[in-house]
Amino acid sequence: MIKTFFYLKTDKQNNKGESPIYAKIKLQGKTRTLSTGKFINKERWKSTNKLKNTLRLNTEKITKSTIDLLETKIESIYLELSKSDPNTTLDDVKNKLNGKAIGKSEIDILKLFQRHNDYFKRKFENGERSKASLQKYNRAKDLLTKYIKVKYGKTSFPISDIDNQFVYNLESYLKYESTFNSKVGISHNSVVKYFQCFKTICKYGIKRNLIISNPFICYDEKLKIKDAVFLTKDELERIEAKEFSSERLNKVKDIFLFSCYTSYAPCDVKNLTKNNLIKDSENSYWIITNRAKTNIKSNVPVLQPVMRIIDKYTYLNGDRLLPKISNQKINEYLKEIADLCKINKKLTHYVARHTFATTVTLGNGVGIESVSKMMGHTRISMTQHYAKVLDSNVKRDMNKLRQKYI
């Protein structure tokens, strides 16, 4: 909680021999000082116990009322600001008190970034957002920090100084100069996603009345949609039929197939428990949960292949539905599974999600609206990225059309 203390600055005096009264504001170990605009004689300050005793002089009563009001105002400003931003600083309070826009002209982009990431971390710790999303924002901040240091030789950069040249020079730097794990440059789609992060940070600042406009709004590059990798019906059946001598491969196979028939991403699968498995009034099982990435409700009916996998792991300790294996290990073992099953595709856990959208659902006539809902998407257009139009769908639809021209 914010605290305010008043003291006399005895090294200064006006022409009446009075010293100015200053306020010291303290918050989380940090302090700021400001003048109250009031003066008092040093002896009277001591004899009245810093104006805390009963006062007789009108001038002292007025001074006391002024500093009391100031203390109340400081507390109310802090409470008001901290409601919208838990990372409110003493500078914010002081600027608001002095009638200045809170950092709107001077706030540093990296400090704003850190405020957002601290806020996002709290949402992650509360189970509202995914760890992967938090890592993405932290990585975006690191990239922006390095760019500012390399190109401007600074460790901070006022948002008011960010112009179109800054934005597009940043894009060029990310694409062709930035380095990570000895690799130079970042792909087009990754750069677009990082700029989405930059825009989100500024939107965060605008909503909290910290900045006026979004300097990254001028950036309008779009993602280049690539064909999603998915398994055909034959490839999916090939993996299902394969029994491995290694227990670790069998476990990864089961987790992968579970995702193929439910669409759950890696961060969702590892968090599923028996509490997520619900039986409805018609004795059909559903998996009920919210997607970790979007916190969107996603209910998926349990198909028979999924139930067989769940039944296989009822022996697990605790409430978990499936064995817990890191995403890195899963993707590593999926390479072995692809080789052993003679599948000439780069298998990752996300291929399972694409397979659900194409081979398992749309390929069997499930409507795209239902697929979108099960996948936890907020827009149909997001589902269309995963959902490729299969030749079998085209053939089926054209057969219907042929019947009308017989």
N, C-alpha and C positions, 0 to 999 in steps of 0.2 A: 504493500500500500504506500502511496505517496505521503511524504511528511514535509512540513514547512516549519522552519525555525527562523526567528528574527534576531538580528544582532546589530550592534552599533559599529560603524566604521570610523574609529577614533582618529585615524591618520588624516581625515579630511574634516574641514569645518567651514561653515558659511560665515558671513560678516557679523553674525550674532554670537559666534562661538559655539554653535550647535553642530552636531555631527549627524550625517545621514543614516537612516535606518535601512538596512538591507534584509532581504529575504533569502534564505538558503533552502532550496528544494532538494529533497533526497528521495531517490528511487532505486532500489536494487543495487545499493552500494555506490551509485553515481550521484553527483551533486551539480547543481547550477545555481548561480546567484543572480539577483535582480534588485534594482532599486525600488523602494516603495514610494519615493518622492517626498517622504516626510523626514523632518529633522527634530532633534531633541538634545538638550544639554546632557552631557555625560553624567553629571551628578544626579540629575532627575531620573535618568534611565536606571541608575543603580538604586536610588532610594525608593522608586516605585516598583522595583523588582521586574524591570523590563515591561512596565505598564500593566502588570498583572494585579497590583494592589488597587484599592479604592482610590479613584482619582478625583481631584477637586478642580483642577484647572481645565477650562473649556478646551483650550488648545490640545491638551493631553488627551481629553476625552475624544476629541475629533480624530486625533492620531491613532488612538486605540481602535476606534470604529473602522478606520481605514485599513489597518493591517488585519483586523479580524475579517473584514469583507474580502480582502485579498486572499487570505488563507482559505476561506470558503470557496472562492472563485477558482482557485488552483485545484482544489479537490473535485469540484463539479466538472471542470474542464477535463481532468484526467479520467474521471468516470465516463464521461461522454465519449471521449476518444477511444478508450480501451474497450468499449462495447463493440465497436466496429473493427478495431485492430488491437489484439492482445499484446502486440509488440510496440505499443506507444512509448515514445522516448520523452525524456525531459525537454529536449529541444522542441518536440512537437507541442508540448504543453506551454513552453515559454513563447513560442511563435504565435500560438493561438491567443495567449494572454495579451500579447502585444499587438494583436490585430493583423498579424501577417498570415499569408496563406501557408498552410503547414507543408513546407517543403515543396510547394508546387513549382517553384522556379529553381530550387537548389537541390532537391532530393537526388541522391546518387542512385543510378540504375542497379548497381551491385547490392547496395543496402536494401533497396526495394525487393530485389530478387531474394535476398536472404530472409527478409520478413515473410515473403510468400512461402518460401520453402520450410521455414519454421512452422508456419500455420499449416502447411500441407502435411508436415511430419506428425502433427497432432491428430490430423484426420486419419492418417495411416495407422497410428498407434491405437486409435479408437475403432479400427476395423472398417473405416469408411472408404479408404482408397488403398490401392495396391502398392507393394514395395517397389515394383518395377516402375510405376509412375513417379514415385518419389526419386528413384535413381535417375530417371530421365531428366527431371527438373534440376537435380544437383549437377548432372553432367552438362546441361545447357548453361548453367551459371559458370561452371569451370571454363567452358569454351569462350564465353563472353568476357570473363576475367582475363584470360590469356590474350585475347584479341586486343583489348584495351591496353594491356601492358606492352605487347609487341608493337602495336601501331602508334600508340600515343605516349608510351613510357610512363603511364599513370597506373595507380591502383584504385582510382575512382573516376566516375564520369557523370556529370550532371545530366539528367534526362532532358533538360531544356536545350542542351547542346547537341542532342542526337538529331541529325537531319537525314535527308535521303541519301546523301553521299556516304554517311556513316553506315546506313543500313545496307546499301548495296556493296560497299567495300567489305562489310562483314560477311555477306554472302560469298563473295569471291575468296575471302580468306578461308572460310570453312570448307569450300569446295576444293581449293587447290593448294593451300598452304598449311592448314592445321595438321597436326600429327597426333597419333594415338597408337600405342603398341607398335611403333616403328612403321606404321602405315600413314602415308601422306594423303590428305584429302578425304572428304566425306561425300557419300553418294547424294544425288539430287533429292531423293525422297527423304533421306535422313535430315538434310539441311532444311527442307520445308517443314518437317516436324519440329526441329529446333526453333524455327521462327514462329511456329504455333505456340511454343512455350514462351517466347519473348512477348508475343501479343497477349497471352494469358496473364503474364506478370503485370503488364501495364493496365489491363482491364481490372486486375485486383487493386491496383493503386487508384484508379479512377473511381471504383465503387466505394472506396474508403476515403474519398475526398483528399487524397494525397497528391495526385497529379490531375491536370486538366485534360490532356489529350494523349493518344497512343501514337508515339513516333514510328512504330513498326507497322502501322496500318497501310502504309504505301506499298508494302511487300505483298504481291498478289500471285506468286508462283503456286502452281498446283502440283499435287502428287501425280507421278506418272504411274498409271495403273498397270501392273504386271499380271500376267496370267498366274493365278494361284495354283500351286502344286497340290494335286489330290490323287487318291487311289481309285482305280477302276474297281468294278465289282469283282473281277477276276483276281486282282492284286489283293484286295481286302480278304477274299476267301482263302488266298494262298497263305497269308499271315495267320489267319484263324486256324487253319489246318496244321500249321507247323508246330511241332513240339521240340523244344530245345533241351539239350543236355545240361545247360547252365541254368540254375535257378534264377539268377539275376536277369537273364534274357527273358525268361518266362514271365517274370513280374513286370518288366518293362513292356512286353507284348500285351499283357492284360491291361495295363494303364493306358497304352496307346489305343487299343480297341475300345476301351471304355470311352475315351474321348471321341473316337470315330462315331459312336452311337449316341453320344449325348451333346457333343460340341463344346464341352467344357475345356477351357484353356488350362495350362499347367498350374497357374496360381490358384485356380478354382478347384482343381482335382485334389490337390494335397490338403485342402481345408475342409473337404466333405466329411461329415460324420453320419452316424446312424440317425441323428436327429433330422438330417436333411432328407431321409427316406420316409415318405408318407404314403399311406394307403387311403384311397378315396372311398366313397360310398358304394362304388361298383367293384371294390376289391382290386382295383388297378393301382400299381405303384407309380409314384412320381418322385423326382428329385426336386426339392424346393429350396432355392437359395437366391442370393443376390450376386451378380458378377462382381469380382473384386476390382476390376479395372474401372467400371462405370457405376457401380452400386445400383445397377438396374435389376429389377426382379426378373428371374429366369426360371420357369418351371418346365421340366422336360419329362415326358412319359418314359418309364423304364421299359425298354425293349428286352426280349428274351436273352439276347447275347449279353446285355448289361447285367441282368439278374444272375446269370450263370457266373459272371465274374465276381459280383458282390458276394454270392453264396460261397465262393471259393475262399474268401478271406474273412470269414466269420470268426476264425481263430485269433485274429489280431487282438492284442491287448488294447484296452481303451475303447473309444467310440469311433475310431477311424474306419472308413469304408474300404480304403485301399492302402497298400504299402506306401510309405513316404520315401520318395527318391528325388534328389535334386534335379532341376531342369537340365543342368549341364550333363549329369550322368545319363539322364534319359536320352538326350540327343546323341550322346556318344554311343550308347548301346543300340540306338535305332539304326546307326550306320551298319553295325554287325547284322542286325535283323534284315535289313534291306539286301545285304550281300548274300546271306544264307537263303533268303526267299527269292533270290534272283529278280529283284525289283530294281530297275535302273533309274531310280529317282533319289534325290537327296531327301531322306526322311527326317523330319523334325516333328516335335510334338504338335506344332501348329498345322502340319499337313492333315492331322486327324480332324481338326476343326473345319478345314476346307472340304475334307471327305464327307463330313456330316452334311454340309450345305449342298453338296453336289450329288454324290453317289447314293447316300443314305436317304435323303429327304426329297430334294427336287427331282432326282432321277426316278423316284417312285411316286411322283404326282402330288407331293405335299405342296400346298400353296406357299408362295414366298412370304406372305404376311405371317403365317404360322412359323415358318423357318426363322424369320427375323425376330419374332417374339421369343422363341426358344433360345436363340443365340444371344439374347440380351442386348440387341441393337436398339438405338433410339430412332434410327431412320432406315427406311427400306433401301436407300442408296448404299448404305453400309453393307447390307446383305448381298447386294448385287455384285459387290467386289469379290465375295467368296463364291457366289452362286453362278457358275458357268452354265450356259445353255448346252445341254448334252445332245448328241446326235440322236439318242433314243427318244428324247422329248420331241425333237423336231419330227422324227419319223412317226411317232404316235399321233401328233397333231395333224400331220399331213394325211395320214390314213383316214382320219375323221373327215378331212376335207374331200378326199377322193370319193367317199361314199355319196357326197352331194352331186358329183359330176358323172355318176354311172348312168 
